[in-house]
Amino acid sequence: MDALTVLASAAFGSTAYLTTLSAVKWLNQQDSRMKVAGLVVVGMVLCATVGMIASASQSVVIGFIVGGGTTPPVHRWILQRPRPVASS
């Protein structure tokens, strides 16, 4: 297993998660017909992406799963941190 491939795939998994999250949040603000069509397209793209990753090497699959699995709790933690107040 190549460690660099795992790290690169983890970054890709994290990017895929954050992109999907942003797309779904944006689609939730749209009207019903566009929301349904958009969610179908997002689902098809995710299925195609996971299918391509599944056909790759084992280290790519492990990295993608690690990146996609660790991003949600880290993202929640970042959003919950108190932000410092800028002083003038």
DSSP file (Angstrom, degrees, kcal/mol; ACC not computed):
  #  RESIDUE AA STRUCTURE BP1 BP2  ACC     N-H-->O    O-->H-N    N-H-->O    O-->H-N    TCO  KAPPA ALPHA  PHI   PSI    X-CA   Y-CA   Z-CA
    1    1 A M              0   0    0      0, 0.0     2,-0.6     0, 0.0     0, 0.0   0.000 360.0 360.0 360.0 130.5    0.0    0.0    0.0
    2    2 A D     >  -     0   0    0      1,-0.2     4,-1.9     2,-0.0     5,-0.1  -0.776 360.0-155.2 -91.7 120.1    1.4    3.4   -1.0
    3    3 A A  H  > S+     0   0    0     -2,-0.6     4,-2.4     1,-0.2     5,-0.2   0.863  93.8  54.2 -64.7 -36.9    1.1    6.0    1.7
    4    4 A L  H  > S+     0   0    0      1,-0.2     4,-2.4     2,-0.2    -1,-0.2   0.883 107.7  50.4 -65.7 -37.5    1.1    8.9   -0.7
    5    5 A T  H  > S+     0   0    0      2,-0.2     4,-2.4     1,-0.2    -1,-0.2   0.897 109.7  51.1 -65.9 -39.8   -1.8    7.4   -2.7
    6    6 A V  H  X S+     0   0    0     -4,-1.9     4,-2.3     2,-0.2    -2,-0.2   0.925 111.6  47.1 -63.0 -44.2   -3.7    6.9    0.5
    7    7 A L  H  X S+     0   0    0     -4,-2.4     4,-2.1     2,-0.2    -2,-0.2   0.914 112.8  48.4 -65.1 -42.7   -3.2   10.6    1.5
    8    8 A A  H  X S+     0   0    0     -4,-2.4     4,-1.9     1,-0.2    -1,-0.2   0.904 113.2  47.8 -63.7 -40.6   -4.1   11.9   -1.9
    9    9 A S  H  X S+     0   0    0     -4,-2.4     4,-2.7     2,-0.2    -1,-0.2   0.855 108.5  54.9 -69.0 -34.4   -7.2    9.8   -1.9
   10   10 A A  H  X S+     0   0    0     -4,-2.3     4,-2.3     2,-0.2    -2,-0.2   0.906 108.2  49.1 -64.3 -40.5   -8.1   11.0    1.6
   11   11 A A  H  X S+     0   0    0     -4,-2.1     4,-2.3     2,-0.2    -2,-0.2   0.897 111.6  49.3 -64.5 -39.0   -7.9   14.5    0.4
   12   12 A F  H  X S+     0   0    0     -4,-1.9     4,-2.6     2,-0.2    -2,-0.2   0.905 110.2  50.6 -66.5 -40.8  -10.1   13.6   -2.6
   13   13 A G  H  X S+     0   0    0     -4,-2.7     4,-2.1     2,-0.2    -2,-0.2   0.893 111.0  49.0 -62.7 -40.1  -12.6   11.9   -0.3
   14   14 A S  H  X S+     0   0    0     -4,-2.3     4,-2.4     2,-0.2    -2,-0.2   0.912 111.9  48.5 -65.3 -43.0  -12.7   15.0    1.9
   15   15 A T  H  X S+     0   0    0     -4,-2.3     4,-2.5     1,-0.2     5,-0.2   0.897 109.7  52.4 -63.9 -40.8  -13.2   17.3   -1.1
   16   16 A A  H  X S+     0   0    0     -4,-2.6     4,-2.2     2,-0.2    -1,-0.2   0.904 110.5  48.5 -62.5 -41.0  -16.0   15.0   -2.4
   17   17 A Y  H  X S+     0   0    0     -4,-2.1     4,-2.6     2,-0.2    -2,-0.2   0.948 113.8  44.7 -63.5 -49.2  -17.8   15.2    1.0
   18   18 A L  H  X S+     0   0    0     -4,-2.4     4,-2.2     1,-0.2    -2,-0.2   0.869 113.5  50.3 -66.9 -36.3  -17.5   19.0    1.2
   19   19 A T  H  X S+     0   0    0     -4,-2.5     4,-2.4     2,-0.2    -1,-0.2   0.918 112.4  47.0 -65.9 -43.5  -18.6   19.6   -2.4
   20   20 A T  H  X S+     0   0    0     -4,-2.2     4,-2.6    -5,-0.2     5,-0.2   0.906 111.0  52.1 -64.4 -42.1  -21.6   17.3   -1.9
   21   21 A L  H  X S+     0   0    0     -4,-2.6     4,-2.3     1,-0.2    -2,-0.2   0.924 111.6  46.4 -60.1 -45.0  -22.5   19.1    1.3
   22   22 A S  H  X S+     0   0    0     -4,-2.2     4,-2.3     1,-0.2    -2,-0.2   0.908 112.5  50.1 -64.3 -42.0  -22.4   22.5   -0.3
   23   23 A A  H  X S+     0   0    0     -4,-2.4     4,-2.6     1,-0.2    -2,-0.2   0.911 112.0  47.1 -64.2 -42.1  -24.4   21.3   -3.3
   24   24 A V  H  X S+     0   0    0     -4,-2.6     4,-2.0     2,-0.2    -1,-0.2   0.891 111.0  51.5 -68.9 -39.0  -27.1   19.8   -1.2
   25   25 A K  H  < S+     0   0    0     -4,-2.3     4,-0.5    -5,-0.2    -1,-0.2   0.915 113.0  46.0 -62.6 -41.0  -27.3   22.9    1.0
   26   26 A W  H >< S+     0   0    0     -4,-2.3     3,-1.2     1,-0.2     4,-0.3   0.910 111.3  51.7 -66.8 -42.0  -27.7   25.0   -2.1
   27   27 A L  H >< S+     0   0    0     -4,-2.6     3,-1.5     1,-0.3    -1,-0.2   0.832 100.0  63.7 -65.3 -31.6  -30.3   22.7   -3.6
   28   28 A N  T 3< S+     0   0    0     -4,-2.0    -1,-0.3     1,-0.3    -2,-0.2   0.711 100.1  54.0 -65.0 -18.3  -32.4   22.8   -0.4
   29   29 A Q  T <  S+     0   0    0     -3,-1.2    -1,-0.3    -4,-0.5    -2,-0.2   0.511  96.9  85.5 -91.0  -5.6  -32.9   26.5   -1.0
   30   30 A Q  S <  S-     0   0    0     -3,-1.5    -3,-0.0    -4,-0.3     0, 0.0  -0.351  91.2 -81.8 -91.1 172.3  -34.3   25.9   -4.5
   31   31 A D     >  -     0   0    0     -2,-0.1     4,-2.4     1,-0.1     5,-0.2  -0.237  49.7 -98.5 -70.4 166.6  -37.8   25.1   -5.6
   32   32 A S  H  > S+     0   0    0      1,-0.2     4,-2.3     2,-0.2     5,-0.2   0.858 118.0  49.4 -59.6 -44.0  -39.1   21.6   -5.4
   33   33 A R  H  > S+     0   0    0      1,-0.2     4,-2.2     2,-0.2    -1,-0.2   0.922 114.7  44.2 -65.8 -43.1  -38.6   20.5   -9.1
   34   34 A M  H  > S+     0   0    0      1,-0.2     4,-2.7     2,-0.2    -1,-0.2   0.869 111.3  55.3 -68.5 -35.2  -35.0   21.8   -9.2
   35   35 A K  H  X S+     0   0    0     -4,-2.4     4,-2.5     2,-0.2    -2,-0.2   0.934 110.0  44.9 -62.4 -46.7  -34.2   20.3   -5.8
   36   36 A V  H  X S+     0   0    0     -4,-2.3     4,-2.0     2,-0.2    -2,-0.2   0.939 115.7  46.2 -64.5 -47.4  -35.3   16.8   -6.9
   37   37 A A  H  X S+     0   0    0     -4,-2.2     4,-2.1     1,-0.2    -2,-0.2   0.908 114.0  49.3 -62.3 -41.6  -33.5   17.0  -10.3
   38   38 A G  H  X S+     0   0    0     -4,-2.7     4,-2.7     1,-0.2    -1,-0.2   0.897 109.7  50.2 -64.8 -41.5  -30.4   18.3   -8.6
   39   39 A L  H  X S+     0   0    0     -4,-2.5     4,-2.4     2,-0.2    -1,-0.2   0.867 109.3  52.2 -66.3 -35.2  -30.4   15.6   -5.9
   40   40 A V  H  X S+     0   0    0     -4,-2.0     4,-2.3     2,-0.2    -2,-0.2   0.927 111.6  46.5 -63.9 -44.6  -30.7   13.0   -8.7
   41   41 A V  H  X S+     0   0    0     -4,-2.1     4,-2.4     2,-0.2    -2,-0.2   0.920 112.0  50.1 -64.4 -43.8  -27.7   14.4  -10.5
   42   42 A V  H  X S+     0   0    0     -4,-2.7     4,-2.4     1,-0.2    -1,-0.2   0.912 111.3  49.8 -60.7 -42.3  -25.7   14.7   -7.3
   43   43 A G  H  X S+     0   0    0     -4,-2.4     4,-2.4     2,-0.2    -1,-0.2   0.900 110.3  49.5 -63.4 -41.2  -26.5   11.0   -6.5
   44   44 A M  H  X S+     0   0    0     -4,-2.3     4,-2.3     2,-0.2    -2,-0.2   0.905 111.3  49.1 -65.5 -40.4  -25.5    9.9  -10.0
   45   45 A V  H  X S+     0   0    0     -4,-2.4     4,-2.5     2,-0.2    -2,-0.2   0.910 111.7  49.3 -65.2 -41.4  -22.2   11.7   -9.8
   46   46 A L  H  X S+     0   0    0     -4,-2.4     4,-2.8     2,-0.2     5,-0.2   0.913 110.8  49.9 -64.3 -41.6  -21.5   10.2   -6.4
   47   47 A C  H  X S+     0   0    0     -4,-2.4     4,-2.3     2,-0.2    -2,-0.2   0.913 112.2  47.7 -62.8 -42.3  -22.3    6.7   -7.6
   48   48 A A  H  X S+     0   0    0     -4,-2.3     4,-2.3     2,-0.2    -2,-0.2   0.905 112.6  49.3 -64.7 -40.9  -20.0    7.2  -10.6
   49   49 A T  H  X S+     0   0    0     -4,-2.5     4,-2.3     2,-0.2    -2,-0.2   0.936 112.6  46.2 -64.2 -46.7  -17.2    8.5   -8.4
   50   50 A V  H  X S+     0   0    0     -4,-2.8     4,-2.5     1,-0.2    -1,-0.2   0.878 111.5  53.3 -64.6 -36.9  -17.5    5.7   -6.0
   51   51 A G  H  X S+     0   0    0     -4,-2.3     4,-1.3    -5,-0.2    -1,-0.2   0.912 109.7  47.3 -63.7 -42.5  -17.6    3.2   -8.8
   52   52 A M  H  < S+     0   0    0     -4,-2.3     4,-0.4     1,-0.2    -2,-0.2   0.895 113.6  48.4 -65.4 -38.5  -14.4    4.6  -10.3
   53   53 A I  H >< S+     0   0    0     -4,-2.3     3,-1.2     1,-0.2    -2,-0.2   0.890 107.1  55.9 -69.0 -38.0  -12.7    4.5   -6.9
   54   54 A A  H 3< S+     0   0    0     -4,-2.5    -1,-0.2     1,-0.3    -2,-0.2   0.804 105.3  52.4 -64.9 -28.0  -13.8    0.9   -6.3
   55   55 A S  T 3< S+     0   0    0     -4,-1.3    -1,-0.3    -5,-0.2    -2,-0.2   0.563  99.6  82.2 -84.2  -6.9  -12.2   -0.2   -9.5
   56   56 A A  S <  S-     0   0    0     -3,-1.2    -3,-0.1    -4,-0.4     5,-0.0  -0.075  96.5 -60.8 -83.8-170.3   -8.9    1.5   -8.5
   57   57 A S     >  -     0   0    0      1,-0.1     4,-1.7     4,-0.0     3,-0.3  -0.183  48.5-106.9 -71.6 166.4   -6.3    0.0   -6.2
   58   58 A Q  H  > S+     0   0    0      1,-0.2     4,-2.4     2,-0.2     5,-0.2   0.857 118.4  55.8 -63.5 -37.2   -6.9   -1.0   -2.6
   59   59 A S  H  > S+     0   0    0      1,-0.2     4,-2.2     2,-0.2    -1,-0.2   0.841 105.4  52.5 -68.0 -31.4   -4.9    2.0   -1.2
   60   60 A V  H  > S+     0   0    0     -3,-0.3     4,-2.4     2,-0.2    -1,-0.2   0.923 110.5  47.6 -67.8 -43.5   -7.1    4.4   -3.2
   61   61 A V  H  X S+     0   0    0     -4,-1.7     4,-2.2     2,-0.2    -2,-0.2   0.921 112.7  48.6 -63.2 -44.8  -10.2    2.9   -1.8
   62   62 A I  H  X S+     0   0    0     -4,-2.4     4,-2.5     1,-0.2    -1,-0.2   0.925 112.7  48.2 -62.5 -45.0   -8.9    3.0    1.8
   63   63 A G  H  X S+     0   0    0     -4,-2.2     4,-2.8     1,-0.2     5,-0.2   0.902 110.7  50.5 -63.0 -41.9   -7.8    6.6    1.4
   64   64 A F  H  X S+     0   0    0     -4,-2.4     4,-2.6     2,-0.2     5,-0.2   0.911 112.5  46.9 -62.6 -43.0  -11.1    7.7    0.0
   65   65 A I  H  X S+     0   0    0     -4,-2.2     4,-2.1     2,-0.2    -2,-0.2   0.910 113.2  48.8 -66.2 -42.1  -13.0    6.1    2.8
   66   66 A V  H  X S+     0   0    0     -4,-2.5     4,-2.1     2,-0.2     5,-0.2   0.930 114.3  45.7 -63.7 -45.1  -10.7    7.6    5.5
   67   67 A G  H  X S+     0   0    0     -4,-2.8     4,-1.3     1,-0.2    -2,-0.2   0.928 116.4  44.1 -64.8 -45.5  -11.0   11.1    4.0
   68   68 A G  H  < S+     0   0    0     -4,-2.6    -1,-0.2    -5,-0.2    -2,-0.2   0.805 116.4  48.5 -68.8 -28.9  -14.8   10.9    3.6
   69   69 A G  H  < S+     0   0    0     -4,-2.1    -2,-0.2    -5,-0.2    -1,-0.2   0.810 114.2  42.3 -82.2 -31.1  -15.2    9.4    7.0
   70   70 A T  H  X S+     0   0    0     -4,-2.1     4,-1.4    -5,-0.2     5,-0.2   0.679  99.8  72.6 -90.2 -17.1  -13.0   11.8    9.0
   71   71 A T  H  X S+     0   0    0     -4,-1.3     4,-3.1    -5,-0.2     5,-0.3   0.922  88.5  57.8 -67.7 -44.9  -14.2   15.0    7.3
   72   72 A P  H  > S+     0   0    0      0, 0.0     4,-2.4     0, 0.0     5,-0.2   0.924 110.3  41.6 -56.9 -48.1  -17.7   15.3    8.9
   73   73 A P  H  > S+     0   0    0      0, 0.0     4,-2.2     0, 0.0    -2,-0.2   0.897 117.3  48.4 -67.4 -35.0  -16.6   15.3   12.5
   74   74 A V  H  X S+     0   0    0     -4,-1.4     4,-2.4     2,-0.2     5,-0.2   0.910 111.3  50.6 -67.4 -40.8  -13.6   17.7   11.7
   75   75 A H  H  X S+     0   0    0     -4,-3.1     4,-2.1     2,-0.2    -1,-0.2   0.916 111.0  48.2 -62.8 -43.8  -15.9   20.0    9.8
   76   76 A R  H  X S+     0   0    0     -4,-2.4     4,-1.5    -5,-0.3    -1,-0.2   0.903 111.1  51.5 -62.1 -41.0  -18.4   20.1   12.7
   77   77 A W  H  X S+     0   0    0     -4,-2.2     4,-0.9     1,-0.2    -2,-0.2   0.907 109.4  49.6 -63.2 -42.5  -15.5   20.8   15.1
   78   78 A I  H >< S+     0   0    0     -4,-2.4     3,-0.6     1,-0.2    -1,-0.2   0.905 110.9  49.7 -63.2 -41.8  -14.3   23.7   12.9
   79   79 A L  H 3< S+     0   0    0     -4,-2.1    -1,-0.2     1,-0.2    -2,-0.2   0.773 110.8  50.3 -68.8 -25.7  -17.7   25.2   12.7
   80   80 A Q  H 3< S+     0   0    0     -4,-1.5    -1,-0.2    -3,-0.2    -2,-0.2   0.583  83.4 110.9 -90.4 -11.1  -18.3   25.0   16.5
   81   81 A R  S << S-     0   0    0     -4,-0.9     2,-0.2    -3,-0.6    -3,-0.0  -0.351  77.5-109.8 -64.5 141.2  -15.0   26.7   17.5
   82   82 A P        -     0   0    0      0, 0.0    -1,-0.1     0, 0.0    -2,-0.1  -0.526  31.8-133.4 -69.8 137.8  -15.3   30.1   19.1
   83   83 A R        -     0   0    0     -2,-0.2     2,-0.1    -3,-0.1     0, 0.0  -0.758  20.1-114.7 -94.2 135.8  -14.0   32.7   16.7
   84   84 A P        -     0   0    0      0, 0.0     2,-0.5     0, 0.0    -1,-0.0  -0.430  28.1-122.1 -68.5 142.6  -11.7   35.4   18.2
   85   85 A V        -     0   0    0     -2,-0.1     2,-0.3     1,-0.0     0, 0.0  -0.721  24.2-124.0 -86.5 129.7  -13.1   38.9   18.1
   86   86 A A        -     0   0    0     -2,-0.5     2,-0.3     2,-0.0    -1,-0.0  -0.566  22.6-144.8 -75.2 131.8  -11.0   41.4   16.2
   87   87 A S              0   0    0     -2,-0.3    -1,-0.0     1,-0.1     0, 0.0  -0.758 360.0 360.0 -97.0 145.1   -9.9   44.4   18.3
   88   88 A S              0   0    0     -2,-0.3    -1,-0.1     0, 0.0    -2,-0.0   0.442 360.0 360.0-104.6 360.0   -9.6   47.8   16.7
